Amino acid sequence: MSSIHLRTLRTVLSSHNTRAEFLREATFETVEATILKFSRWKHFGKEKICYVFGMGKQPKSTYVALQQEDGLEVLFYRSILPWFAKPLRYVMASYEGLIRIDDPSRLSLVFHTLLDQSMVGVYFIHESMQSELLRAASEALPTQDLGVKVDPTYVMYIVDADNEESSTGIVEIISYGIGTPTDQIPA
């Protein structure tokens, strides 16, 4: 496999809590299998809280519709357009947003809804570390890791499904902590 340069990605910061971090080409089937694995974790919603971050290019209506769904909470959404282009947010799909998944069966719906137009990140973090993620996500230009690397048991899974530099068109970024149990690693 050749080297893939992802120019559209925001910085992923390294951390002493990271055991592994890599990107690779993926297929729709492998992404589906990973999302299914996540939704079946016994730790989901108990020891680890799941967040999904849509990284832009969604119409506002996507997040408004997701707010009506049970089993999840849309924590925020905002246009990523620069200040001088803000009036275009009414006609241009330009929204990113953060959603907490409370019901594991809702993960696939949220993930695929947001992946339709943009990159999507799925983040699992110990409940005691949530404030770092929420702070990082609320920044005007959040890093891709959303601060989850403060937790040595974190899992981060980001998918770009329209990557022109990938032979499959899909690239996944996988990162997990030094304390992440083997059964939770998205491999």
Secondary structure, 3 states (H helix, E strand, C coil): CCCCCCCCCCCCCCCCCEEEEEEEEECHHHHHHHHHHHHCCCCECCCEEEEEEEEEEECHHHHHHHCCCCCEEEEEEEECCCHHHHHHHHCCCCEEEEEEECCHHHHHHHHHHHHCCCCEEEEEEEHHHHHHHHHHHHCCCCCCCCCHHHCCCCEEEEEECCCCCCCCCEEEEEEEECCCCHHHCCC
